[in-house]
Amino acid sequence: MTSALPASASVLDLAPVVPVVVIEDAADAVPLAHALVAGGLPAIEVTLRTPAALDAIRAIAAEVPDAVVGAGTVISPAGVADAVDAGARFLVSPGWTDSLLDAMRASGVPFLPGVSTTSEVVALLERGVNEMKFFPAEAAGGVPYLKSLAGPLPQARFCPTGGVSLNSAPAYLALPNVGCVGGTWMLPTDALAARDWPRVETLAREAAGLRAR
């Protein structure tokens, strides 16, 4: 079992890209995680969108010690509890409510509540939260929107997710208020269907190198 990520640690600083993973078959979790880690992407967000998600998190937490596995699409306090019990070391939500925020804060693991408006950002800052997921990034205004927030709200840091691609990621990563981006482009559907883990590793390595551009 992997050790816990300290609550004071920042998911935003682990890698320039956090793969957003939808796992249909828990048997794929470990080889997929190994490929992503080998490619330089240790932070892996497994979304709670499939029946296999919690088993996938358990498997990665137990068998891939260099991975920092988290749970995404966390939308309820019950989801928080289930994810942490399964071994999630960070939590990501597409949005937030007071009860969800309270549960994530009480979980003892780092979390990124989702925002898409300035008012949501200010509300989280008021509650002492300054690291957030910006979702859906492209649909909610993309790079220009986040750039406009950096002036009045420099204390807020973001992981933009939603429509971010290999081509658009560098522009996000160049912003002073962006720590990392979330994406799926290193996980093409055909590669996952074929269990082509070497291809996933190659695409992950390309993504991991974005910070140096």
Secondary structure, DSSP 8 states (H G I E B T S, - for coil): ------TTS-GGGS-SEEEEE--S-GGGHHHHHHHHHHTT--EEEEETTSTTHHHHHHHHHHH-TT-EEEEES--SHHHHHHHHHHT-SSEE-SS--HHHHHHHHHTSS-EE-EE-SHHHHHHHHHTT--EEEETTTTTTTHHHHHHHHHTT-TT-EEEEBSS--TTTHHHHHTSTTB--EEE-TTS-HHHHHTT-HHHHHHHHHHHHGGGG-
